[in-house]
Amino acid sequence: MLQYKIIPVTQFQQNATIFWCDETMQGTIVDPGGDVDKLLAAVAEQGITLTKLLLTHAHVDHAGGTQDIADKLDIPIEGPHKDDQFWLDMWDLQIKQFGFPKARKFTTSRWLEQGDTVTVGNETLEVYFCPGHTPGHIVFFHRASKLAQVGDVLFRGSIGRTDFPKGDQHTLINAIKTNLWPLGDDVRFIPGHGPMSTFGKERASNPYVSEGIR
């Protein structure tokens, strides 16, 4: 089965998530935004062998530690969608505008598209394209455990900001309703910041995307 551990990192308390297959003990970190030593210590404590890194999008608070870990362990980086090259091209400006500590720009090994899959040991994560917060944002979904890592698409009681360049609230809401809701109300999700929730709870009560289900 797929196991996970959420580790908030950096001054933005971004949820870096360690996923691993408990049969092979092979794993990944989704959105290793920073605090690299803290993340690698947690990986070692669990006895996990990292085989790749995964990114939902290219904002520096989610990706700032990626290249350092990839180089240290000689592992590939997968994601996000190619449209987030826009934010990679603005990497130094991101650091300045966000007041973020210096971080190395990453080079992905594989852009991901709607319908792609990625493997973590014997487990498979499905990829869903959910732009709006950034133009190339993706979501990872593990169907067997009904668990999604949604980055900054959806939060408990809110949705991702769309006031950044190339953000669009209509696009984001449409992506949530067409790509995430059909996965099921009982799907638990890990957001990019803050506590977990379920798609059903957000469909019922989130003021941005509520459909008033009972």
Secondary structure, 3 states (H helix, E strand, C coil): CEEEEEEEECCCCEEEEEEEECCCCEEEEECCCCCHHHHHHHHHHHCCEEEEEECCCCCHHHHCCHHHHHHHHCCCEECCCHHHHHHHHCHHHHHHHHCCCCCCCCCCCECCCCCCEEEECCEEEEEEECCCCCCCCEEEEECCCCEEEEECCEECCEECCCCCCCCCHHHHHHHHHHHHHHHCCCCEEEECECCCEEHHHHHHHCCCCCCCCC
